[in-house]
């Protein structure tokens, strides 16, 4: 039985999330800003057509955006993450085998599904739109790389209506399609390999397909060779249903403004430690190395510069927030210097192992270990049910602490915060009038 895959990719995901709860934004140019409203990190198609550059600092282009009636929003990670979960849950209805590739992309195994694939693709697209409000594109092929190609074309060619099935194409038709794809647009190639390939007169995906294996292995390693095999319609990349555990977890943010007082840094480090510990528990992982790092703003050359980090090896692995915060604060004590203004801090967890492989200490009370695990489970359950940070540690500081990330034009977290759920108001006068009639 031939392998069959679909790549489902959300269209302009961040902008689409904003449109779900504000339909007036439909067909309007939208840009999404990075942390602290720094740079443009996402654009709707309308904004791209206007020539608004990716990565442009917001303060440099703010007036121009306002003149052109472009809507700008702070990144709303809570909303985007929850909407991604809803999309992936919906896609899971169409296949028992699903690989979540990124926040807005997933590979679906369609092997064994005896239906017209083009029709099935439209069913996937229409259902996701109906259930979540997010528009998607669907590319269907026999390999991951070709599914990526099909998805790319589905987005570019308007008459395809965002669904393209090339799984039944013969080699001649696939070659014709590959001849139209620039080599750097092939999944896994990127800018650097693109330069190398262009230099060797390998300009299209079709050119890449016909390069000798020995040359690819020498210049692009076995990873590049797998890509070439996939372009030849030979499956070389398996569907990864189980995401491999993290080897390292980093929680870090730039501050809303430069900070010099230790209290603010302690709050920030405690907050990042809390997030990192939560990510450990979500994956049933433990860590035995905790690193804290701090740095000044390297772009302010008129200020003295300093950066440092400190790592601590735990006697036994843990995912206990309280323990990780305590060690993180000890690390901060050893590197903090009061005569600098800090722009960023972070917490990094290493030595990560699955729960069942963690080596416990003979000197730790089993009673206290289980008690702390139960406490973490209860806190996580409350926050999952009632919203992030419903229960948190006092060391994380107040909600509006001055060090926290600046998001001055952030939309509400419609799906994850009770206080920000949209309110629908009925016209009581009209209602009473109809009752009398």
N, C-alpha and C positions, 0 to 999 in steps of 0.2 A: 504494500500500500504506500503510495507517494506521501511524503511529508507535506503538510500544508500549514501555513502560518499567516496570521494577520497582524499588522502593526497598526494599533489605534493611537492616534496622536491628537491631543486637544488643540484646537485652533486658537492661537493668541491667548493662551490659558489665563494669565493674570488679568488681562483686559476682559476676557469673557466672564470671569468670576465677578468682576465689578458690574457687568451688564445684567447678570442674572437678577440682581436686586434693584437695578435702576434701568429699566427698559428704555428710558430716554437717551441712554448712551449708545443705543444701537446705531451703527453706521457713523458714529462720531469718532474723531481721532482721540486716542487715549495713550498716555505714557505712564509707566509705573517707575517709581524712584527707588534707589537703593537705600541701605541703612542711613539713617539721619538725613533723609531726603537729599542725598549727595548727587548721584548720577542717574541717567536714564538707563534702566536695565531691561525694560520690556516695552514694546510698541504694538499697537493695533495695526492692521493693514493700512488703514486710513492715514495713520501717522507716518508709516514707512513711505507711502506714496508722496507725502508732503516733503520728504527728504530730511526728516528729523533724525539726527544721527544717534546711533546707539553709543552709550557710554559718555555722552556729553554732560558736563556738570550742570545741574539744574539751575544754579544761580546765574550762569552765563546765558541761559536761553529762556529764562522764566518770562521776561517781557515779550519775547517773540511768540512764545506759546500762547500767552494771553491774547495777543493781537490776532492770532490765527484761530482762536476759540478751540484750542487743544485742552482736553481735560487731563490734569495731572493728579496722581494719587500716590500717597505713601504706600510702601509694601505692607500688605495685610496678611502676614504669614499664617495667622490663625485661620482666616477664611480660606486661603488657598489650600492649606493642608487638609482641611475638612472637606472641601469640595473635591479634592483629589481622591480622598477616601471614598466618597460617594460614587465618583466615576468608576473607580476600580471595583467597587462592590457590584455595580451594574454590569460591568464587563464579565464578572465572574458568573453571571447567569447564562452566558453564551458558551462557556467551555469549562471543563473541570481542570484544565491546565492553563495557568496564567502566570506570566512573568511581569511584575511591575518593574519597568526599566527606569523610570524617573517619575517625578511628580506629575507629569502630564503625558506619559507614554506607557504603553504596555503591549507585550507580545501575547497573542492568543494562539493556542494550538487548535486548528480546525480539522486535523487529521481524523478521518472516520466519519465526519459529519456529511451525510448524504443529502446535500441541498445545493441549489444553484448558488455559487459563491458570491456572485455580484449581488444577487437579491439578499443573501445573508448579510453581506457587508452593509447594505442600505438598512437592513433591520437593526443591525448593531448601532449604526449612526443615528437613526431616528429614535431608538429607544433611549440612548444616552441623552439625547437632546430633550426628550419628553420627561425623563425622570430626574434629570439634574439641571437642565437649562444650558449645558455646555455643548457647543458644537465641536465635532471631531471629524478627522479624516481617517479613512481606512485603506490600507494597502495590503493586498493579498498575493502571496507567492509561495514558492517551495523552500525558500531559505530566508533567514533573517535579513540579510543584506539586500536581497531583491525585494523583500517586503518593504524595506526602507525606501528603495527606489520607487516602488509603486506608490507609496504614501506621498513621497515628494512630488510626483507627477500629479497625483490626485488633488493636491493643494494648488498646483500651478495652472492646471488646465480647467477652465471654468465649466466646460460642457460635461466633464466627468462628475460634477456635483459631489466632489470630495470622496468618491469611492472608486478604486481601480483594482481590478482583479487580473493579474498576469499569470496566474498559476497554470493556465492551459496553453500559454504561448509556446510555440516551437522555438528552436534556437534562433532561427532567422528573425523572428519578430522581437525576441529579447535583444538580439544584437542591434537591431534598428533603434530600439529604445535606449540601450546603453550608449549608443553613439551620440545621443543628444544630451547626455549627462556629463557635466564637467567633472574631471577626476577628483578635485578637492571636495566635491559634493557627495562623494561616496562615503558611506558610514565607516568611520574608523580611519579615514585618510587625514583630513585636517590640513591646516595651512602649511606646516613644515614639510610633511611628506608631499604635499601638493607642489611645493617649490622644486623638490628633488625630481618628481615625476615630470613636471613641465620641462625641466632642464634636459631630461632625457627623451623629450618628444613624446611623452605619454600624457596626452591631453584630455582624453575622455575615458569614461568607465569601460568602453569597449576596448580601447587601447590597453588598459590595465588588465583586462581579462585575458589578453593574448600574450602578455609578457611571460618569459620563461620562468619556471619555478625557481631555478637556481639564482637568478638575478633578484627575484623578490625576497628569497630567503636571506640573501647576502645583505641587501639594503633595507629590508623592512621586517626582518625576523619572521618567525613562524606565525605571529599575529597577522602580519600583512598577507602571508600565504593563505591563511584561512579566509580572509576577505576575498582573495582572488578565486579560491575554490567556490565560494558562495556565489560570485558573479557568474561562474560556470554552471550554476544550478545544481551544485553538489553541496549538500548540507555539511557544514563544518563547525557550526555554532549551535550548541544545544540550548533548549529552553531551560532556563534556571527558575524552577518553581520555588525553590528554597533559597532565599538570599543568604549568601555566606556571612557569618558574623563579622562585625567590625574588628579590625586589628587595633584601631585607635578611635577614640571619641574626643572631639574638640568642641567646646562651647565657648564662644567668644563674640564680642560685639564692640564696635567703636562707641564711645560715649557721646551723648547729646552735646556735651561741651567738655573742654579740657578740665581735668580734676586734679587737685593737689592734696586734698585732705584724705587721711587714711580711712576715716569712717565710710566715706563714699566708696572707696576702693574695696573695703571689706564687704559692703552690701553687694557690689557688682560681682565679686568673686563668689560670694555665697549663692547668688542667683544662678551664675553659670555652673557652679558645682551641683546645684539642685537639678538643673536641666540635664546635665551629663549623667547624673545618677539615675534619673528617670528613664533616659534612653537605655541605660544598662538593663534596668529591670524589664523594660518592654521586650527585650530580646533574651531574657533569662541569662544574662551575662554578669560576670564579676571582673573587677580590675584590682591590680595590686601595686600600680604605680600612679601617683598623682603629681602632675606638674602644674605650677602656676606661672604665668608670664605677664609682664606689664611693659608698656612702651609709651614713649612720648610721641608727639606729633612730628614726624620726620619732615613734613611739608612746611613747618614753621621754622625756617632756618635762623630766625632772630631769637629763638628760645634755646636754652641748653638741652641737649639730647641725652637720653638714657633709656636703656632697655635691659631687662634681666629676666631670668627664670630660675625656678628651684623645683627639683624633683624629690619625691619622698617615696621610699619602698615600704609598703605595708607589711606587717608580719603575716597577714593572711588576706586573700582577696575579699572584696566587699562590694556591695551595691547599695549600702546604707547611706542615705543622704546626710544624716547627722554626722556620721564618721567622716565622710568625704569633705563636708564643710569644715569640720574641725582641723583636718590635715591641711586643707587649702589655705585656711587662715594662718596656720603656722608657717607655711611656705611663704605667704605674703609678708609676714613679719620679717623674714630674713632678707628680703630683697627690696622692701619699700625704702625710699629716700624722700624726705619731706620737701626738698628744695627743687622739685621738678613738677611740671604739669603733665599729667598722663592723659593720653587719648584712647588707650585701649588696654584691656586686660582679658585674660582667658584662663580656662581650666582644661587640661588635657589628661585623659585617662589612658593608660597603657597596661600591658601585661594582661590583656583581656582573655578570659577563658569561659566556656560554657559552665553553667551552674553545676552540672554533674561532674565536672573535671576540677572544680576548685578544691584546693588543699587547705583544710582548716587547721587551726593551731590547737595543740593539746592543752594550752593554758586558757583557752576561751570557754566560758561557761555555755553549755548547750542551751540552758534555759534562757539566758539573755540573748543568745543568737536567734533563737526561735521567736522570742518576744519582739525583737527589733524587726524581724522579717514580717511578722504579723502587723506591726505598726505601719510599715511601709506599704503593705498590701491594702490596708484600710485607707491610708491617705491617698493612694493612687485611685482606689475605687471611688472615693468622694470627688476627687478632681475630674475623673472621667465622667461622672454623672452630672456634676453641677458646674463644671467649667474649670479651666486651668487656673491654678493659684487660689482656688476656693479655700484650701488649707495649705499653708506654707509656713516656713520658719521665720521668726521675727528678724533673724539676721539678714534676710533678703531685702529688708528696708520697705519703705512705703511704696505704694503703687506709682506715685508721681514724683519719685526721687529725681533730683536734677541730673544725675548721671545717666539715667535711662535713655534709651535710643529716642531720638527726636523723630516723630511722625506726625507732622502738623496737619497733613491733609489725608489722614487715614479714614477710610470708611468704617462703619461699624462691623464688628465680628458677628454677623447676622446668625450664624449657625452654631456658635460655640459659647455665646455669652447671653444669659437670660436677660440682663439689663439692656442688651442691644438688639433684641428681637424687634422687627418692624411692628408697628401698631396700626391696625386697621380700624378706622372710625366710621361708624354708621351715621347716616343723616337721620337723626331722630324725628325731625319735623316732618320729613317725607313719610317716615314709617307710621307716625301717628295719623297723618292725613289719610293714608291708605286704609288704616284700621277703621276710621270713621266712615269711609265710603263703603 
